[in-house]
Amino acid sequence: MNRKPGSVQTRTFRAGEVIFREGDAPRDEAFLVHAGRVEVRKKVGDEERLLRTFVKGELRTNPTLAVAIIRDLSAKLLATNRLLAAEGERRSVRAGRVTS
């Protein structure tokens, strides 16, 4: 997928369309409902149960989820920055330069 950094992909689903199922391989995606609603269902035995319904802007009204996502993204960014800094130091040492 070729996208500009910071761009957000938008997709539209038809009523009744399955977005993903329990057990599907992870695809590093998050969803925000812009219009309509999304139902989370689970099959228990022969019965399908409604677990939760998400509506437009749900992430804005769920600060716990928003904070968890921000913390996760921040941790990943910090780890990437540390990795890049360490790689830069290794390259400097190999080139015969010592950085402070």
Backbone as XML, in Angstrom:
<?xml version="1.0"?>
<chain id="A" units="angstrom">
  <residue number="1" name="MET">
    <atom name="N" x="0.837" y="-1.155" z="0.000"/>
    <atom name="CA" x="0.000" y="0.000" z="0.000"/>
    <atom name="C" x="0.893" y="1.232" z="0.000"/>
  </residue>
  <residue number="2" name="ASN">
    <atom name="N" x="0.783" y="2.097" z="-0.980"/>
    <atom name="CA" x="1.573" y="3.313" z="-1.065"/>
    <atom name="C" x="0.752" y="4.507" z="-0.624"/>
  </residue>
  <residue number="3" name="ARG">
    <atom name="N" x="1.095" y="5.052" z="0.543"/>
    <atom name="CA" x="0.405" y="6.217" z="1.078"/>
    <atom name="C" x="1.436" y="7.196" z="1.580"/>
  </residue>
  <residue number="4" name="LYS">
    <atom name="N" x="1.042" y="8.464" z="1.616"/>
    <atom name="CA" x="1.907" y="9.473" z="2.216"/>
    <atom name="C" x="1.915" y="9.264" z="3.723"/>
  </residue>
  <residue number="5" name="PRO">
    <atom name="N" x="3.055" y="9.507" z="4.379"/>
    <atom name="CA" x="3.073" y="9.389" z="5.838"/>
    <atom name="C" x="2.028" y="10.315" z="6.446"/>
  </residue>
  <residue number="6" name="GLY">
    <atom name="N" x="1.293" y="9.813" z="7.413"/>
    <atom name="CA" x="0.276" y="10.613" z="8.075"/>
    <atom name="C" x="-1.080" y="10.570" z="7.409"/>
  </residue>
  <residue number="7" name="SER">
    <atom name="N" x="-1.158" y="9.991" z="6.202"/>
    <atom name="CA" x="-2.456" y="9.917" z="5.541"/>
    <atom name="C" x="-3.279" y="8.781" z="6.149"/>
  </residue>
  <residue number="8" name="VAL">
    <atom name="N" x="-4.576" y="8.910" z="6.059"/>
    <atom name="CA" x="-5.474" y="7.916" z="6.637"/>
    <atom name="C" x="-6.330" y="7.331" z="5.529"/>
  </residue>
  <residue number="9" name="GLN">
    <atom name="N" x="-6.349" y="6.036" z="5.458"/>
    <atom name="CA" x="-7.175" y="5.351" z="4.463"/>
    <atom name="C" x="-8.611" y="5.302" z="4.965"/>
  </residue>
  <residue number="10" name="THR">
    <atom name="N" x="-9.542" y="5.597" z="4.080"/>
    <atom name="CA" x="-10.957" y="5.556" z="4.421"/>
    <atom name="C" x="-11.618" y="4.449" z="3.626"/>
  </residue>
  <residue number="11" name="ARG">
    <atom name="N" x="-12.423" y="3.643" z="4.305"/>
    <atom name="CA" x="-13.170" y="2.582" z="3.632"/>
    <atom name="C" x="-14.617" y="2.650" z="4.056"/>
  </residue>
  <residue number="12" name="THR">
    <atom name="N" x="-15.497" y="2.247" z="3.151"/>
    <atom name="CA" x="-16.919" y="2.208" z="3.432"/>
    <atom name="C" x="-17.387" y="0.770" z="3.381"/>
  </residue>
  <residue number="13" name="PHE">
    <atom name="N" x="-18.201" y="0.380" z="4.353"/>
    <atom name="CA" x="-18.739" y="-0.973" z="4.417"/>
    <atom name="C" x="-20.245" y="-0.901" z="4.253"/>
  </residue>
  <residue number="14" name="ARG">
    <atom name="N" x="-20.794" y="-1.887" z="3.581"/>
    <atom name="CA" x="-22.252" y="-1.983" z="3.410"/>
    <atom name="C" x="-22.886" y="-2.544" z="4.683"/>
  </residue>
  <residue number="15" name="ALA">
    <atom name="N" x="-24.144" y="-2.220" z="4.879"/>
    <atom name="CA" x="-24.879" y="-2.755" z="6.024"/>
    <atom name="C" x="-24.814" y="-4.274" z="5.993"/>
  </residue>
  <residue number="16" name="GLY">
    <atom name="N" x="-24.452" y="-4.870" z="7.124"/>
    <atom name="CA" x="-24.376" y="-6.328" z="7.226"/>
    <atom name="C" x="-23.051" y="-6.918" z="6.785"/>
  </residue>
  <residue number="17" name="GLU">
    <atom name="N" x="-22.177" y="-6.117" z="6.197"/>
    <atom name="CA" x="-20.873" y="-6.615" z="5.738"/>
    <atom name="C" x="-19.962" y="-6.879" z="6.939"/>
  </residue>
  <residue number="18" name="VAL">
    <atom name="N" x="-19.231" y="-7.986" z="6.892"/>
    <atom name="CA" x="-18.303" y="-8.345" z="7.969"/>
    <atom name="C" x="-16.981" y="-7.627" z="7.727"/>
  </residue>
  <residue number="19" name="ILE">
    <atom name="N" x="-16.507" y="-6.906" z="8.732"/>
    <atom name="CA" x="-15.226" y="-6.189" z="8.631"/>
    <atom name="C" x="-14.083" y="-7.158" z="8.908"/>
  </residue>
  <residue number="20" name="PHE">
    <atom name="N" x="-14.197" y="-7.935" z="9.965"/>
    <atom name="CA" x="-13.252" y="-9.014" z="10.247"/>
    <atom name="C" x="-13.907" y="-9.988" z="11.206"/>
  </residue>
  <residue number="21" name="ARG">
    <atom name="N" x="-13.312" y="-11.170" z="11.292"/>
    <atom name="CA" x="-13.844" y="-12.219" z="12.171"/>
    <atom name="C" x="-12.808" y="-12.585" z="13.229"/>
  </residue>
  <residue number="22" name="GLU">
    <atom name="N" x="-13.298" y="-13.056" z="14.340"/>
    <atom name="CA" x="-12.410" y="-13.542" z="15.392"/>
    <atom name="C" x="-11.521" y="-14.632" z="14.801"/>
  </residue>
  <residue number="23" name="GLY">
    <atom name="N" x="-10.215" y="-14.531" z="15.060"/>
    <atom name="CA" x="-9.281" y="-15.525" z="14.553"/>
    <atom name="C" x="-8.609" y="-15.131" z="13.251"/>
  </residue>
  <residue number="24" name="ASP">
    <atom name="N" x="-9.096" y="-14.060" z="12.569"/>
    <atom name="CA" x="-8.437" y="-13.588" z="11.350"/>
    <atom name="C" x="-7.025" y="-13.124" z="11.688"/>
  </residue>
  <residue number="25" name="ALA">
    <atom name="N" x="-6.128" y="-13.236" z="10.719"/>
    <atom name="CA" x="-4.764" y="-12.747" z="10.911"/>
    <atom name="C" x="-4.799" y="-11.234" z="11.129"/>
  </residue>
  <residue number="26" name="PRO">
    <atom name="N" x="-3.990" y="-10.713" z="12.054"/>
    <atom name="CA" x="-3.975" y="-9.265" z="12.296"/>
    <atom name="C" x="-3.477" y="-8.515" z="11.071"/>
  </residue>
  <residue number="27" name="ARG">
    <atom name="N" x="-4.045" y="-7.327" z="10.850"/>
    <atom name="CA" x="-3.659" y="-6.527" z="9.678"/>
    <atom name="C" x="-3.176" y="-5.143" z="10.073"/>
  </residue>
  <residue number="28" name="ASP">
    <atom name="N" x="-2.832" y="-4.931" z="11.335"/>
    <atom name="CA" x="-2.344" y="-3.623" z="11.802"/>
    <atom name="C" x="-3.294" y="-2.501" z="11.392"/>
  </residue>
  <residue number="29" name="GLU">
    <atom name="N" x="-4.564" y="-2.665" z="11.710"/>
    <atom name="CA" x="-5.574" y="-1.674" z="11.377"/>
    <atom name="C" x="-6.323" y="-1.249" z="12.633"/>
  </residue>
  <residue number="30" name="ALA">
    <atom name="N" x="-6.838" y="-0.056" z="12.592"/>
    <atom name="CA" x="-7.754" y="0.438" z="13.614"/>
    <atom name="C" x="-8.919" y="1.067" z="12.874"/>
  </residue>
  <residue number="31" name="PHE">
    <atom name="N" x="-10.066" y="1.056" z="13.488"/>
    <atom name="CA" x="-11.255" y="1.569" z="12.827"/>
    <atom name="C" x="-11.905" y="2.656" z="13.665"/>
  </residue>
  <residue number="32" name="LEU">
    <atom name="N" x="-12.407" y="3.678" z="12.999"/>
    <atom name="CA" x="-13.180" y="4.735" z="13.622"/>
    <atom name="C" x="-14.469" y="4.855" z="12.831"/>
  </residue>
  <residue number="33" name="VAL">
    <atom name="N" x="-15.570" y="4.829" z="13.508"/>
    <atom name="CA" x="-16.867" y="4.893" z="12.842"/>
    <atom name="C" x="-17.190" y="6.355" z="12.531"/>
  </residue>
  <residue number="34" name="HIS">
    <atom name="N" x="-17.319" y="6.680" z="11.242"/>
    <atom name="CA" x="-17.644" y="8.044" z="10.807"/>
    <atom name="C" x="-19.143" y="8.248" z="10.652"/>
  </residue>
  <residue number="35" name="ALA">
    <atom name="N" x="-19.860" y="7.196" z="10.328"/>
    <atom name="CA" x="-21.313" y="7.268" z="10.149"/>
    <atom name="C" x="-21.892" y="5.890" z="10.402"/>
  </residue>
  <residue number="36" name="GLY">
    <atom name="N" x="-23.124" y="5.848" z="10.870"/>
    <atom name="CA" x="-23.765" y="4.561" z="11.106"/>
    <atom name="C" x="-23.300" y="3.936" z="12.400"/>
  </residue>
  <residue number="37" name="ARG">
    <atom name="N" x="-23.286" y="2.607" z="12.412"/>
    <atom name="CA" x="-22.863" y="1.888" z="13.610"/>
    <atom name="C" x="-22.204" y="0.577" z="13.202"/>
  </residue>
  <residue number="38" name="VAL">
    <atom name="N" x="-21.409" y="0.050" z="14.112"/>
    <atom name="CA" x="-20.738" y="-1.234" z="13.912"/>
    <atom name="C" x="-21.078" y="-2.105" z="15.114"/>
  </residue>
  <residue number="39" name="GLU">
    <atom name="N" x="-21.517" y="-3.317" z="14.832"/>
    <atom name="CA" x="-21.849" y="-4.255" z="15.898"/>
    <atom name="C" x="-20.746" y="-5.300" z="16.014"/>
  </residue>
  <residue number="40" name="VAL">
    <atom name="N" x="-20.359" y="-5.590" z="17.253"/>
    <atom name="CA" x="-19.393" y="-6.643" z="17.532"/>
    <atom name="C" x="-20.197" y="-7.832" z="18.037"/>
  </residue>
  <residue number="41" name="ARG">
    <atom name="N" x="-20.083" y="-8.923" z="17.311"/>
    <atom name="CA" x="-20.851" y="-10.122" z="17.656"/>
    <atom name="C" x="-19.915" y="-11.297" z="17.851"/>
  </residue>
  <residue number="42" name="LYS">
    <atom name="N" x="-20.360" y="-12.264" z="18.658"/>
    <atom name="CA" x="-19.581" y="-13.482" z="18.895"/>
    <atom name="C" x="-20.531" y="-14.660" z="18.853"/>
  </residue>
  <residue number="43" name="LYS">
    <atom name="N" x="-20.105" y="-15.697" z="18.156"/>
    <atom name="CA" x="-20.902" y="-16.919" z="18.111"/>
    <atom name="C" x="-20.550" y="-17.767" z="19.329"/>
  </residue>
  <residue number="44" name="VAL">
    <atom name="N" x="-21.564" y="-18.080" z="20.105"/>
    <atom name="CA" x="-21.403" y="-18.907" z="21.307"/>
    <atom name="C" x="-22.315" y="-20.112" z="21.113"/>
  </residue>
  <residue number="45" name="GLY">
    <atom name="N" x="-21.698" y="-21.253" z="20.841"/>
    <atom name="CA" x="-22.493" y="-22.440" z="20.513"/>
    <atom name="C" x="-23.215" y="-22.201" z="19.202"/>
  </residue>
  <residue number="46" name="ASP">
    <atom name="N" x="-24.497" y="-22.376" z="19.193"/>
    <atom name="CA" x="-25.294" y="-22.138" z="17.990"/>
    <atom name="C" x="-25.880" y="-20.736" z="17.952"/>
  </residue>
  <residue number="47" name="GLU">
    <atom name="N" x="-25.590" y="-19.938" z="18.967"/>
    <atom name="CA" x="-26.207" y="-18.619" z="19.094"/>
    <atom name="C" x="-25.182" y="-17.519" z="18.823"/>
  </residue>
  <residue number="48" name="GLU">
    <atom name="N" x="-25.599" y="-16.474" z="18.097"/>
    <atom name="CA" x="-24.744" y="-15.314" z="17.888"/>
    <atom name="C" x="-25.180" y="-14.225" z="18.849"/>
  </residue>
  <residue number="49" name="ARG">
    <atom name="N" x="-24.227" y="-13.729" z="19.649"/>
    <atom name="CA" x="-24.553" y="-12.730" z="20.671"/>
    <atom name="C" x="-23.961" y="-11.374" z="20.303"/>
  </residue>
  <residue number="50" name="LEU">
    <atom name="N" x="-24.701" y="-10.315" z="20.569"/>
    <atom name="CA" x="-24.231" y="-8.950" z="20.371"/>
    <atom name="C" x="-23.438" y="-8.555" z="21.617"/>
  </residue>
  <residue number="51" name="LEU">
    <atom name="N" x="-22.142" y="-8.238" z="21.424"/>
    <atom name="CA" x="-21.289" y="-7.866" z="22.548"/>
    <atom name="C" x="-21.242" y="-6.357" z="22.771"/>
  </residue>
  <residue number="52" name="ARG">
    <atom name="N" x="-21.210" y="-5.608" z="21.663"/>
    <atom name="CA" x="-21.036" y="-4.152" z="21.763"/>
    <atom name="C" x="-21.454" y="-3.515" z="20.462"/>
  </residue>
  <residue number="53" name="THR">
    <atom name="N" x="-21.940" y="-2.294" z="20.530"/>
    <atom name="CA" x="-22.252" y="-1.496" z="19.354"/>
    <atom name="C" x="-21.436" y="-0.209" z="19.420"/>
  </residue>
  <residue number="54" name="PHE">
    <atom name="N" x="-20.697" y="0.076" z="18.358"/>
    <atom name="CA" x="-19.928" y="1.315" z="18.258"/>
    <atom name="C" x="-20.666" y="2.251" z="17.321"/>
  </residue>
  <residue number="55" name="VAL">
    <atom name="N" x="-20.682" y="3.539" z="17.677"/>
    <atom name="CA" x="-21.355" y="4.540" z="16.852"/>
    <atom name="C" x="-20.362" y="5.623" z="16.436"/>
  </residue>
  <residue number="56" name="LYS">
    <atom name="N" x="-20.824" y="6.534" z="15.593"/>
    <atom name="CA" x="-19.982" y="7.616" z="15.066"/>
    <atom name="C" x="-19.155" y="8.275" z="16.166"/>
  </residue>
  <residue number="57" name="GLY">
    <atom name="N" x="-17.838" y="8.404" z="15.916"/>
    <atom name="CA" x="-16.956" y="9.110" z="16.825"/>
    <atom name="C" x="-16.656" y="8.395" z="18.126"/>
  </residue>
  <residue number="58" name="GLU">
    <atom name="N" x="-16.881" y="7.098" z="18.198"/>
    <atom name="CA" x="-16.739" y="6.332" z="19.447"/>
    <atom name="C" x="-15.384" y="6.565" z="20.114"/>
  </residue>
  <residue number="59" name="LEU">
    <atom name="N" x="-14.300" y="6.701" z="19.308"/>
    <atom name="CA" x="-12.969" y="6.882" z="19.923"/>
    <atom name="C" x="-12.907" y="8.173" z="20.718"/>
  </residue>
  <residue number="60" name="ARG">
    <atom name="N" x="-13.636" y="9.211" z="20.261"/>
    <atom name="CA" x="-13.643" y="10.498" z="20.965"/>
    <atom name="C" x="-14.351" y="10.406" z="22.307"/>
  </residue>
  <residue number="61" name="THR">
    <atom name="N" x="-15.261" y="9.469" z="22.425"/>
    <atom name="CA" x="-16.004" y="9.349" z="23.672"/>
    <atom name="C" x="-15.458" y="8.230" z="24.550"/>
  </residue>
  <residue number="62" name="ASN">
    <atom name="N" x="-14.329" y="7.657" z="24.158"/>
    <atom name="CA" x="-13.726" y="6.587" z="24.935"/>
    <atom name="C" x="-12.277" y="6.975" z="25.230"/>
  </residue>
  <residue number="63" name="PRO">
    <atom name="N" x="-12.068" y="7.864" z="26.213"/>
    <atom name="CA" x="-10.708" y="8.337" z="26.476"/>
    <atom name="C" x="-9.741" y="7.231" z="26.877"/>
  </residue>
  <residue number="64" name="THR">
    <atom name="N" x="-10.206" y="6.187" z="27.509"/>
    <atom name="CA" x="-9.320" y="5.090" z="27.904"/>
    <atom name="C" x="-8.716" y="4.432" z="26.664"/>
  </residue>
  <residue number="65" name="LEU">
    <atom name="N" x="-9.546" y="4.184" z="25.660"/>
    <atom name="CA" x="-9.056" y="3.601" z="24.414"/>
    <atom name="C" x="-8.117" y="4.555" z="23.708"/>
  </residue>
  <residue number="66" name="ALA">
    <atom name="N" x="-8.477" y="5.829" z="23.645"/>
    <atom name="CA" x="-7.636" y="6.822" z="22.984"/>
    <atom name="C" x="-6.255" y="6.895" z="23.639"/>
  </residue>
  <residue number="67" name="VAL">
    <atom name="N" x="-6.223" y="6.916" z="24.957"/>
    <atom name="CA" x="-4.946" y="6.978" z="25.682"/>
    <atom name="C" x="-4.130" y="5.715" z="25.438"/>
  </residue>
  <residue number="68" name="ALA">
    <atom name="N" x="-4.768" y="4.561" z="25.415"/>
    <atom name="CA" x="-4.055" y="3.305" z="25.156"/>
    <atom name="C" x="-3.423" y="3.316" z="23.772"/>
  </residue>
  <residue number="69" name="ILE">
    <atom name="N" x="-4.137" y="3.800" z="22.778"/>
    <atom name="CA" x="-3.599" y="3.871" z="21.413"/>
    <atom name="C" x="-2.437" y="4.855" z="21.357"/>
  </residue>
  <residue number="70" name="ILE">
    <atom name="N" x="-2.594" y="6.009" z="21.982"/>
    <atom name="CA" x="-1.521" y="7.013" z="21.983"/>
    <atom name="C" x="-0.279" y="6.479" z="22.678"/>
  </residue>
  <residue number="71" name="ARG">
    <atom name="N" x="-0.462" y="5.803" z="23.806"/>
    <atom name="CA" x="0.702" y="5.224" z="24.515"/>
    <atom name="C" x="1.413" y="4.188" z="23.651"/>
  </residue>
  <residue number="72" name="ASP">
    <atom name="N" x="0.633" y="3.336" z="22.986"/>
    <atom name="CA" x="1.220" y="2.304" z="22.131"/>
    <atom name="C" x="2.011" y="2.932" z="20.984"/>
  </residue>
  <residue number="73" name="LEU">
    <atom name="N" x="1.419" y="3.917" z="20.324"/>
    <atom name="CA" x="2.111" y="4.582" z="19.220"/>
    <atom name="C" x="3.353" y="5.321" z="19.704"/>
  </residue>
  <residue number="74" name="SER">
    <atom name="N" x="3.269" y="5.961" z="20.859"/>
    <atom name="CA" x="4.419" y="6.674" z="21.425"/>
    <atom name="C" x="5.562" y="5.714" z="21.747"/>
  </residue>
  <residue number="75" name="ALA">
    <atom name="N" x="5.229" y="4.570" z="22.324"/>
    <atom name="CA" x="6.255" y="3.575" z="22.653"/>
    <atom name="C" x="6.934" y="3.067" z="21.385"/>
  </residue>
  <residue number="76" name="LYS">
    <atom name="N" x="6.148" y="2.838" z="20.338"/>
    <atom name="CA" x="6.729" y="2.381" z="19.075"/>
    <atom name="C" x="7.622" y="3.443" z="18.456"/>
  </residue>
  <residue number="77" name="LEU">
    <atom name="N" x="7.206" y="4.703" z="18.528"/>
    <atom name="CA" x="8.011" y="5.793" z="17.990"/>
    <atom name="C" x="9.313" y="5.933" z="18.760"/>
  </residue>
  <residue number="78" name="LEU">
    <atom name="N" x="9.234" y="5.855" z="20.083"/>
    <atom name="CA" x="10.430" y="5.940" z="20.921"/>
    <atom name="C" x="11.398" y="4.796" z="20.611"/>
  </residue>
  <residue number="79" name="ALA">
    <atom name="N" x="10.888" y="3.581" z="20.480"/>
    <atom name="CA" x="11.740" y="2.428" z="20.159"/>
    <atom name="C" x="12.401" y="2.607" z="18.800"/>
  </residue>
  <residue number="80" name="THR">
    <atom name="N" x="11.665" y="3.130" z="17.839"/>
    <atom name="CA" x="12.231" y="3.363" z="16.506"/>
    <atom name="C" x="13.324" y="4.411" z="16.568"/>
  </residue>
  <residue number="81" name="ASN">
    <atom name="N" x="13.085" y="5.494" z="17.300"/>
    <atom name="CA" x="14.112" y="6.540" z="17.437"/>
    <atom name="C" x="15.379" y="6.008" z="18.090"/>
  </residue>
  <residue number="82" name="ARG">
    <atom name="N" x="15.218" y="5.174" z="19.125"/>
    <atom name="CA" x="16.394" y="4.584" z="19.792"/>
    <atom name="C" x="17.159" y="3.668" z="18.839"/>
  </residue>
  <residue number="83" name="LEU">
    <atom name="N" x="16.437" y="2.894" z="18.060"/>
    <atom name="CA" x="17.067" y="1.998" z="17.094"/>
    <atom name="C" x="17.849" y="2.787" z="16.048"/>
  </residue>
  <residue number="84" name="LEU">
    <atom name="N" x="17.246" y="3.857" z="15.544"/>
    <atom name="CA" x="17.923" y="4.689" z="14.544"/>
    <atom name="C" x="19.152" y="5.373" z="15.129"/>
  </residue>
  <residue number="85" name="ALA">
    <atom name="N" x="19.066" y="5.846" z="16.374"/>
    <atom name="CA" x="20.210" y="6.488" z="17.019"/>
    <atom name="C" x="21.350" y="5.498" z="17.206"/>
  </residue>
  <residue number="86" name="ALA">
    <atom name="N" x="21.026" y="4.283" z="17.648"/>
    <atom name="CA" x="22.052" y="3.253" z="17.842"/>
    <atom name="C" x="22.692" y="2.888" z="16.505"/>
  </residue>
  <residue number="87" name="GLU">
    <atom name="N" x="21.892" y="2.781" z="15.461"/>
    <atom name="CA" x="22.427" y="2.458" z="14.132"/>
    <atom name="C" x="23.346" y="3.576" z="13.649"/>
  </residue>
  <residue number="88" name="GLY">
    <atom name="N" x="22.975" y="4.821" z="13.912"/>
    <atom name="CA" x="23.825" y="5.955" z="13.529"/>
    <atom name="C" x="25.154" y="5.928" z="14.251"/>
  </residue>
  <residue number="89" name="GLU">
    <atom name="N" x="25.144" y="5.581" z="15.533"/>
    <atom name="CA" x="26.382" y="5.475" z="16.301"/>
    <atom name="C" x="27.269" y="4.362" z="15.760"/>
  </residue>
  <residue number="90" name="ARG">
    <atom name="N" x="26.664" y="3.215" z="15.443"/>
    <atom name="CA" x="27.450" y="2.098" z="14.896"/>
    <atom name="C" x="28.104" y="2.481" z="13.571"/>
  </residue>
  <residue number="91" name="ARG">
    <atom name="N" x="27.392" y="3.193" z="12.740"/>
    <atom name="CA" x="27.949" y="3.622" z="11.444"/>
    <atom name="C" x="29.091" y="4.611" z="11.635"/>
  </residue>
  <residue number="92" name="SER">
    <atom name="N" x="28.953" y="5.516" z="12.615"/>
    <atom name="CA" x="30.004" y="6.488" z="12.891"/>
    <atom name="C" x="31.265" y="5.794" z="13.376"/>
  </residue>
  <residue number="93" name="VAL">
    <atom name="N" x="31.113" y="4.809" z="14.263"/>
    <atom name="CA" x="32.264" y="4.067" z="14.788"/>
    <atom name="C" x="32.953" y="3.314" z="13.650"/>
  </residue>
  <residue number="94" name="ARG">
    <atom name="N" x="32.158" y="2.664" z="12.792"/>
    <atom name="CA" x="32.742" y="1.930" z="11.660"/>
    <atom name="C" x="33.467" y="2.848" z="10.693"/>
  </residue>
  <residue number="95" name="ALA">
    <atom name="N" x="33.010" y="4.089" z="10.588"/>
    <atom name="CA" x="33.649" y="5.039" z="9.674"/>
    <atom name="C" x="34.870" y="5.693" z="10.323"/>
  </residue>
  <residue number="96" name="GLY">
    <atom name="N" x="35.146" y="5.382" z="11.594"/>
    <atom name="CA" x="36.320" y="5.897" z="12.276"/>
    <atom name="C" x="36.066" y="7.188" z="13.020"/>
  </residue>
  <residue number="97" name="ARG">
    <atom name="N" x="34.807" y="7.559" z="13.109"/>
    <atom name="CA" x="34.475" y="8.765" z="13.851"/>
    <atom name="C" x="33.819" y="8.355" z="15.164"/>
  </residue>
  <residue number="98" name="VAL">
    <atom name="N" x="34.133" y="9.096" z="16.184"/>
    <atom name="CA" x="33.513" y="8.862" z="17.474"/>
    <atom name="C" x="32.609" y="10.040" z="17.772"/>
  </residue>
  <residue number="99" name="THR">
    <atom name="N" x="31.351" y="9.750" z="18.105"/>
    <atom name="CA" x="30.414" y="10.833" z="18.428"/>
    <atom name="C" x="30.225" y="10.914" z="19.920"/>
  </residue>
  <residue number="100" name="SER">
    <atom name="N" x="29.861" y="12.065" z="20.394"/>
    <atom name="CA" x="29.636" y="12.221" z="21.840"/>
    <atom name="C" x="28.176" y="12.237" z="22.155"/>
  </residue>
</chain>
